[in-house]
C-alpha cells in the first residue's frame, strides 16, 4: 500500500464526504418528488 501523506488522506476524506452529501441530496430530491406525486394523486 502506498504511503499517503496527511494531506492526501484529508483530500480523500473530503472527496468521500462530498460524494456522500451529493448522494443524500439525490435521495432527498427523489423522496420529495415522490411525496409531492402521492399528495397530488390523493387529492384527485
N, CA, C and O atoms as a Maestro MAE file, in Angstrom:
{
 s_m_m2io_version
 :::
 2.0.0
}

f_m_ct {
 s_m_title
 :::
 protein
 m_atom[176] {
  # First column is atom index #
  i_m_mmod_type
  r_m_x_coord
  r_m_y_coord
  r_m_z_coord
  i_m_residue_number
  s_m_chain_name
  s_m_pdb_residue_name
  s_m_pdb_atom_name
  i_m_atomic_number
  :::
  1 25 0.846 -1.188 0.000 1 A "UNK " " N  " 7
  2 3 0.000 0.000 0.000 1 A "UNK " " CA " 6
  3 2 0.884 1.241 0.000 1 A "UNK " " C  " 6
  4 15 1.942 1.267 0.628 1 A "UNK " " O  " 8
  5 25 0.438 2.254 -0.704 2 A "UNK " " N  " 7
  6 3 1.212 3.489 -0.783 2 A "UNK " " CA " 6
  7 2 1.232 4.184 0.567 2 A "UNK " " C  " 6
  8 15 0.298 4.087 1.363 2 A "UNK " " O  " 8
  9 25 2.332 4.886 0.792 3 A "UNK " " N  " 7
  10 3 2.404 5.731 1.982 3 A "UNK " " CA " 6
  11 2 1.757 7.063 1.637 3 A "UNK " " C  " 6
  12 15 2.292 7.834 0.840 3 A "UNK " " O  " 8
  13 25 0.627 7.323 2.228 4 A "UNK " " N  " 7
  14 3 -0.118 8.542 1.930 4 A "UNK " " CA " 6
  15 2 0.241 9.621 2.941 4 A "UNK " " C  " 6
  16 15 0.399 9.349 4.131 4 A "UNK " " O  " 8
  17 25 0.365 10.832 2.457 5 A "UNK " " N  " 7
  18 3 0.608 11.952 3.361 5 A "UNK " " CA " 6
  19 2 -0.701 12.326 4.043 5 A "UNK " " C  " 6
  20 15 -1.783 11.921 3.616 5 A "UNK " " O  " 8
  21 25 -0.581 13.097 5.096 6 A "UNK " " N  " 7
  22 3 -1.794 13.530 5.801 6 A "UNK " " CA " 6
  23 2 -2.668 14.386 4.886 6 A "UNK " " C  " 6
  24 15 -3.894 14.367 4.996 6 A "UNK " " O  " 8
  25 25 -2.029 15.141 3.978 7 A "UNK " " N  " 7
  26 3 -2.797 15.954 3.033 7 A "UNK " " CA " 6
  27 2 -3.582 15.072 2.067 7 A "UNK " " C  " 6
  28 15 -4.731 15.372 1.744 7 A "UNK " " O  " 8
  29 25 -2.962 13.982 1.606 8 A "UNK " " N  " 7
  30 3 -3.650 13.050 0.709 8 A "UNK " " CA " 6
  31 2 -4.843 12.404 1.401 8 A "UNK " " C  " 6
  32 15 -5.913 12.264 0.810 8 A "UNK " " O  " 8
  33 25 -4.654 12.017 2.640 9 A "UNK " " N  " 7
  34 3 -5.738 11.389 3.404 9 A "UNK " " CA " 6
  35 2 -6.869 12.382 3.620 9 A "UNK " " C  " 6
  36 15 -8.042 12.034 3.483 9 A "UNK " " O  " 8
  37 25 -6.516 13.622 3.957 10 A "UNK " " N  " 7
  38 3 -7.538 14.644 4.178 10 A "UNK " " CA " 6
  39 2 -8.295 14.945 2.888 10 A "UNK " " C  " 6
  40 15 -9.516 15.102 2.913 10 A "UNK " " O  " 8
  41 25 -7.591 15.029 1.768 11 A "UNK " " N  " 7
  42 3 -8.235 15.272 0.479 11 A "UNK " " CA " 6
  43 2 -9.208 14.150 0.150 11 A "UNK " " C  " 6
  44 15 -10.328 14.404 -0.293 11 A "UNK " " O  " 8
  45 25 -8.783 12.915 0.364 12 A "UNK " " N  " 7
  46 3 -9.657 11.764 0.078 12 A "UNK " " CA " 6
  47 2 -10.875 11.776 1.000 12 A "UNK " " C  " 6
  48 15 -11.983 11.464 0.564 12 A "UNK " " O  " 8
  49 25 -10.681 12.129 2.256 13 A "UNK " " N  " 7
  50 3 -11.808 12.206 3.191 13 A "UNK " " CA " 6
  51 2 -12.817 13.250 2.729 13 A "UNK " " C  " 6
  52 15 -14.025 13.026 2.812 13 A "UNK " " O  " 8
  53 25 -12.327 14.389 2.242 14 A "UNK " " N  " 7
  54 3 -13.229 15.428 1.731 14 A "UNK " " CA " 6
  55 2 -13.970 14.950 0.489 14 A "UNK " " C  " 6
  56 15 -15.154 15.243 0.322 14 A "UNK " " O  " 8
  57 25 -13.285 14.218 -0.383 15 A "UNK " " N  " 7
  58 3 -13.937 13.697 -1.588 15 A "UNK " " CA " 6
  59 2 -15.055 12.731 -1.216 15 A "UNK " " C  " 6
  60 15 -16.143 12.784 -1.789 15 A "UNK " " O  " 8
  61 25 -14.789 11.851 -0.262 16 A "UNK " " N  " 7
  62 3 -15.802 10.882 0.169 16 A "UNK " " CA " 6
  63 2 -16.988 11.606 0.797 16 A "UNK " " C  " 6
  64 15 -18.139 11.245 0.553 16 A "UNK " " O  " 8
  65 25 -16.710 12.622 1.604 17 A "UNK " " N  " 7
  66 3 -17.782 13.399 2.224 17 A "UNK " " CA " 6
  67 2 -18.638 14.084 1.166 17 A "UNK " " C  " 6
  68 15 -19.866 14.068 1.247 17 A "UNK " " O  " 8
  69 25 -17.984 14.687 0.171 18 A "UNK " " N  " 7
  70 3 -18.725 15.352 -0.910 18 A "UNK " " CA " 6
  71 2 -19.608 14.365 -1.667 18 A "UNK " " C  " 6
  72 15 -20.756 14.674 -1.985 18 A "UNK " " O  " 8
  73 25 -19.072 13.175 -1.957 19 A "UNK " " N  " 7
  74 3 -19.850 12.157 -2.665 19 A "UNK " " CA " 6
  75 2 -21.045 11.712 -1.826 19 A "UNK " " C  " 6
  76 15 -22.138 11.510 -2.356 19 A "UNK " " O  " 8
  77 25 -20.841 11.563 -0.532 20 A "UNK " " N  " 7
  78 3 -21.924 11.149 0.354 20 A "UNK " " CA " 6
  79 2 -23.014 12.215 0.419 20 A "UNK " " C  " 6
  80 15 -24.203 11.897 0.375 20 A "UNK " " O  " 8
  81 25 -22.611 13.471 0.522 21 A "UNK " " N  " 7
  82 3 -23.593 14.557 0.563 21 A "UNK " " CA " 6
  83 2 -24.387 14.640 -0.734 21 A "UNK " " C  " 6
  84 15 -25.597 14.864 -0.710 21 A "UNK " " O  " 8
  85 25 -23.715 14.462 -1.859 22 A "UNK " " N  " 7
  86 3 -24.409 14.504 -3.149 22 A "UNK " " CA " 6
  87 2 -25.413 13.365 -3.251 22 A "UNK " " C  " 6
  88 15 -26.519 13.554 -3.757 22 A "UNK " " O  " 8
  89 25 -25.037 12.197 -2.777 23 A "UNK " " N  " 7
  90 3 -25.949 11.054 -2.786 23 A "UNK " " CA " 6
  91 2 -27.163 11.333 -1.903 23 A "UNK " " C  " 6
  92 15 -28.294 11.019 -2.272 23 A "UNK " " O  " 8
  93 25 -26.919 11.923 -0.740 24 A "UNK " " N  " 7
  94 3 -28.016 12.265 0.167 24 A "UNK " " CA " 6
  95 2 -28.958 13.274 -0.480 24 A "UNK " " C  " 6
  96 15 -30.177 13.158 -0.355 24 A "UNK " " O  " 8
  97 25 -28.398 14.259 -1.168 25 A "UNK " " N  " 7
  98 3 -29.233 15.255 -1.861 25 A "UNK " " CA " 6
  99 2 -30.103 14.606 -2.929 25 A "UNK " " C  " 6
  100 15 -31.275 14.951 -3.074 25 A "UNK " " O  " 8
  101 25 -29.529 13.665 -3.677 26 A "UNK " " N  " 7
  102 3 -30.310 12.983 -4.722 26 A "UNK " " CA " 6
  103 2 -31.442 12.172 -4.104 26 A "UNK " " C  " 6
  104 15 -32.569 12.210 -4.596 26 A "UNK " " O  " 8
  105 25 -31.158 11.446 -3.041 27 A "UNK " " N  " 7
  106 3 -32.184 10.636 -2.385 27 A "UNK " " CA " 6
  107 2 -33.281 11.532 -1.817 27 A "UNK " " C  " 6
  108 15 -34.465 11.221 -1.946 27 A "UNK " " O  " 8
  109 25 -32.894 12.641 -1.190 28 A "UNK " " N  " 7
  110 3 -33.878 13.572 -0.647 28 A "UNK " " CA " 6
  111 2 -34.743 14.154 -1.757 28 A "UNK " " C  " 6
  112 15 -35.955 14.293 -1.595 28 A "UNK " " O  " 8
  113 25 -34.124 14.492 -2.880 29 A "UNK " " N  " 7
  114 3 -34.875 15.013 -4.018 29 A "UNK " " CA " 6
  115 2 -35.897 14.013 -4.522 29 A "UNK " " C  " 6
  116 15 -37.033 14.375 -4.827 29 A "UNK " " O  " 8
  117 25 -35.489 12.744 -4.611 30 A "UNK " " N  " 7
  118 3 -36.429 11.703 -5.043 30 A "UNK " " CA " 6
  119 2 -37.558 11.528 -4.035 30 A "UNK " " C  " 6
  120 15 -38.714 11.348 -4.418 30 A "UNK " " O  " 8
  121 25 -37.226 11.579 -2.753 31 A "UNK " " N  " 7
  122 3 -38.254 11.431 -1.720 31 A "UNK " " CA " 6
  123 2 -39.261 12.576 -1.787 31 A "UNK " " C  " 6
  124 15 -40.465 12.351 -1.665 31 A "UNK " " O  " 8
  125 25 -38.778 13.789 -1.977 32 A "UNK " " N  " 7
  126 3 -39.680 14.941 -2.086 32 A "UNK " " CA " 6
  127 2 -40.545 14.823 -3.332 32 A "UNK " " C  " 6
  128 15 -41.744 15.102 -3.296 32 A "UNK " " O  " 8
  129 25 -39.929 14.408 -4.432 33 A "UNK " " N  " 7
  130 3 -40.685 14.230 -5.674 33 A "UNK " " CA " 6
  131 2 -41.782 13.182 -5.491 33 A "UNK " " C  " 6
  132 15 -42.912 13.387 -5.933 33 A "UNK " " O  " 8
  133 25 -41.462 12.074 -4.849 34 A "UNK " " N  " 7
  134 3 -42.441 11.017 -4.591 34 A "UNK " " CA " 6
  135 2 -43.550 11.532 -3.679 34 A "UNK " " C  " 6
  136 15 -44.730 11.280 -3.924 34 A "UNK " " O  " 8
  137 25 -43.165 12.256 -2.622 35 A "UNK " " N  " 7
  138 3 -44.137 12.790 -1.671 35 A "UNK " " CA " 6
  139 2 -45.094 13.751 -2.380 35 A "UNK " " C  " 6
  140 15 -46.303 13.708 -2.154 35 A "UNK " " O  " 8
  141 25 -44.549 14.613 -3.233 36 A "UNK " " N  " 7
  142 3 -45.398 15.544 -3.990 36 A "UNK " " CA " 6
  143 2 -46.321 14.792 -4.941 36 A "UNK " " C  " 6
  144 15 -47.489 15.153 -5.087 36 A "UNK " " O  " 8
  145 25 -45.808 13.757 -5.582 37 A "UNK " " N  " 7
  146 3 -46.607 12.990 -6.535 37 A "UNK " " CA " 6
  147 2 -47.747 12.260 -5.816 37 A "UNK " " C  " 6
  148 15 -48.879 12.265 -6.301 37 A "UNK " " O  " 8
  149 25 -47.469 11.643 -4.684 38 A "UNK " " N  " 7
  150 3 -48.523 10.914 -3.970 38 A "UNK " " CA " 6
  151 2 -49.543 11.874 -3.388 38 A "UNK " " C  " 6
  152 15 -50.726 11.544 -3.307 38 A "UNK " " O  " 8
  153 25 -49.105 13.055 -2.982 39 A "UNK " " N  " 7
  154 3 -50.043 14.055 -2.478 39 A "UNK " " CA " 6
  155 2 -51.007 14.499 -3.557 39 A "UNK " " C  " 6
  156 15 -52.195 14.682 -3.292 39 A "UNK " " O  " 8
  157 25 -50.513 14.674 -4.769 40 A "UNK " " N  " 7
  158 3 -51.372 15.073 -5.884 40 A "UNK " " CA " 6
  159 2 -52.326 13.950 -6.258 40 A "UNK " " C  " 6
  160 15 -53.479 14.201 -6.610 40 A "UNK " " O  " 8
  161 25 -51.845 12.706 -6.184 41 A "UNK " " N  " 7
  162 3 -52.705 11.575 -6.531 41 A "UNK " " CA " 6
  163 2 -53.823 11.414 -5.506 41 A "UNK " " C  " 6
  164 15 -54.946 11.056 -5.863 41 A "UNK " " O  " 8
  165 25 -53.522 11.675 -4.237 42 A "UNK " " N  " 7
  166 3 -54.532 11.531 -3.195 42 A "UNK " " CA " 6
  167 2 -55.594 12.619 -3.264 42 A "UNK " " C  " 6
  168 15 -56.701 12.443 -2.754 42 A "UNK " " O  " 8
  169 25 -55.263 13.743 -3.895 43 A "UNK " " N  " 7
  170 3 -56.236 14.832 -3.968 43 A "UNK " " CA " 6
  171 2 -57.141 14.729 -5.195 43 A "UNK " " C  " 6
  172 15 -58.027 15.562 -5.384 43 A "UNK " " O  " 8
  173 25 -56.921 13.715 -6.023 44 A "UNK " " N  " 7
  174 3 -57.774 13.556 -7.216 44 A "UNK " " CA " 6
  175 2 -59.131 12.997 -6.854 44 A "UNK " " C  " 6
  176 15 -59.971 12.800 -7.733 44 A "UNK " " O  " 8
  :::
 }
 m_bond[175] {
  # First column is bond index #
  i_m_from
  i_m_to
  i_m_order
  :::
  1 1 2 1
  2 2 3 1
  3 3 4 2
  4 3 5 1
  5 5 6 1
  6 6 7 1
  7 7 8 2
  8 7 9 1
  9 9 10 1
  10 10 11 1
  11 11 12 2
  12 11 13 1
  13 13 14 1
  14 14 15 1
  15 15 16 2
  16 15 17 1
  17 17 18 1
  18 18 19 1
  19 19 20 2
  20 19 21 1
  21 21 22 1
  22 22 23 1
  23 23 24 2
  24 23 25 1
  25 25 26 1
  26 26 27 1
  27 27 28 2
  28 27 29 1
  29 29 30 1
  30 30 31 1
  31 31 32 2
  32 31 33 1
  33 33 34 1
  34 34 35 1
  35 35 36 2
  36 35 37 1
  37 37 38 1
  38 38 39 1
  39 39 40 2
  40 39 41 1
  41 41 42 1
  42 42 43 1
  43 43 44 2
  44 43 45 1
  45 45 46 1
  46 46 47 1
  47 47 48 2
  48 47 49 1
  49 49 50 1
  50 50 51 1
  51 51 52 2
  52 51 53 1
  53 53 54 1
  54 54 55 1
  55 55 56 2
  56 55 57 1
  57 57 58 1
  58 58 59 1
  59 59 60 2
  60 59 61 1
  61 61 62 1
  62 62 63 1
  63 63 64 2
  64 63 65 1
  65 65 66 1
  66 66 67 1
  67 67 68 2
  68 67 69 1
  69 69 70 1
  70 70 71 1
  71 71 72 2
  72 71 73 1
  73 73 74 1
  74 74 75 1
  75 75 76 2
  76 75 77 1
  77 77 78 1
  78 78 79 1
  79 79 80 2
  80 79 81 1
  81 81 82 1
  82 82 83 1
  83 83 84 2
  84 83 85 1
  85 85 86 1
  86 86 87 1
  87 87 88 2
  88 87 89 1
  89 89 90 1
  90 90 91 1
  91 91 92 2
  92 91 93 1
  93 93 94 1
  94 94 95 1
  95 95 96 2
  96 95 97 1
  97 97 98 1
  98 98 99 1
  99 99 100 2
  100 99 101 1
  101 101 102 1
  102 102 103 1
  103 103 104 2
  104 103 105 1
  105 105 106 1
  106 106 107 1
  107 107 108 2
  108 107 109 1
  109 109 110 1
  110 110 111 1
  111 111 112 2
  112 111 113 1
  113 113 114 1
  114 114 115 1
  115 115 116 2
  116 115 117 1
  117 117 118 1
  118 118 119 1
  119 119 120 2
  120 119 121 1
  121 121 122 1
  122 122 123 1
  123 123 124 2
  124 123 125 1
  125 125 126 1
  126 126 127 1
  127 127 128 2
  128 127 129 1
  129 129 130 1
  130 130 131 1
  131 131 132 2
  132 131 133 1
  133 133 134 1
  134 134 135 1
  135 135 136 2
  136 135 137 1
  137 137 138 1
  138 138 139 1
  139 139 140 2
  140 139 141 1
  141 141 142 1
  142 142 143 1
  143 143 144 2
  144 143 145 1
  145 145 146 1
  146 146 147 1
  147 147 148 2
  148 147 149 1
  149 149 150 1
  150 150 151 1
  151 151 152 2
  152 151 153 1
  153 153 154 1
  154 154 155 1
  155 155 156 2
  156 155 157 1
  157 157 158 1
  158 158 159 1
  159 159 160 2
  160 159 161 1
  161 161 162 1
  162 162 163 1
  163 163 164 2
  164 163 165 1
  165 165 166 1
  166 166 167 1
  167 167 168 2
  168 167 169 1
  169 169 170 1
  170 170 171 1
  171 171 172 2
  172 171 173 1
  173 173 174 1
  174 174 175 1
  175 175 176 2
  :::
 }
}
